[in-house]
């Protein structure tokens, strides 16, 4: 069940979605249309913090201390805390 009313975006339309980092899954309620192109933009001044490590939507690379846990990430080759998108909760994650 979507946390927002489900809808389709029109060409050129912009919408904002709050992402709660403590949730495993954030449902935007936006219908993705095959053949369309979508841009995901995070404001440059957005700062995310993982324990004591600040980062942007690009996340941060592993340190030697946390490298053994890389295989536990939802997207093993992604940075820690990197913004990841998916179409439907049960499909593979897409890295942007």
C-alpha positions in Angstrom: 0.0 0.0 0.0 1.4 3.4 -1.0 2.0 6.0 1.7 0.9 8.6 -0.8 -2.0 8.6 -3.3 -0.8 6.8 -6.5 -0.5 9.0 -9.6 1.4 9.6 -12.9 3.5 12.6 -13.5 2.9 14.7 -16.6 5.7 15.8 -18.9 7.8 18.5 -17.2 6.1 18.0 -13.8 8.1 18.0 -10.7 7.3 16.3 -7.4 9.0 16.0 -4.1 9.3 12.8 -2.1 10.6 12.7 1.5 12.8 9.6 2.0 12.9 8.3 5.6 16.3 6.6 5.9 15.2 4.5 8.9 12.7 2.7 6.7 13.6 -0.3 4.5 11.2 0.9 1.8 9.8 4.3 0.9 6.8 4.1 -1.5 6.5 7.4 -3.5 3.1 6.4 -5.0 4.4 7.6 -8.4 3.5 5.3 -11.3 6.5 4.8 -13.6 5.5 4.6 -17.3 7.5 2.4 -19.7 9.4 4.3 -22.3 9.5 7.5 -20.2 12.6 9.1 -18.7 12.7 10.3 -15.1 15.3 12.4 -13.3 16.0 12.0 -9.6 17.5 15.1 -8.1 18.6 15.6 -4.6 19.4 19.2 -3.4 23.2 19.8 -3.2 22.9 20.9 0.4 21.2 17.6 1.6 23.4 15.9 4.1 22.9 12.4 5.4 24.7 11.0 8.4 25.5 7.4 9.0 26.6 7.1 12.6 29.2 9.9 12.4 30.0 9.9 8.7 28.3 12.7 6.7 27.6 12.1 3.0 25.4 13.2 0.1 22.9 11.0 -1.9 26.0 9.5 -3.5 26.8 7.8 -0.2 30.3 7.0 0.9 32.8 4.2 0.2 33.6 1.4 2.6 36.3 1.8 5.2 38.5 -1.1 6.1 36.4 -1.5 9.3 33.0 -2.0 7.5 34.3 -3.7 4.3 33.4 -7.2 5.6 29.7 -6.2 5.6 29.5 -5.0 2.0 27.7 -8.2 1.0 24.8 -7.4 3.3 24.0 -4.2 1.4 20.8 -4.4 -0.8 23.0 -3.4 -3.7 26.4 -4.9 -3.0 28.4 -2.6 -5.4 26.7 0.6 -4.2 28.2 3.0 -1.7 26.9 3.0 1.9 23.8 5.2 2.2 23.7 5.8 -1.6 20.3 6.7 -2.9 18.8 3.6 -4.7 15.6 3.5 -6.7 13.5 0.5 -7.6 10.3 -0.3 -9.5 8.1 -2.4 -7.2 9.3 -3.5 -3.8 10.0 -7.1 -4.9 12.1 -6.4 -8.0 15.9 -5.8 -8.2 17.1 -2.4 -7.1 18.3 0.2 -9.6 21.3 2.3 -8.9 21.1 6.0 -9.9 
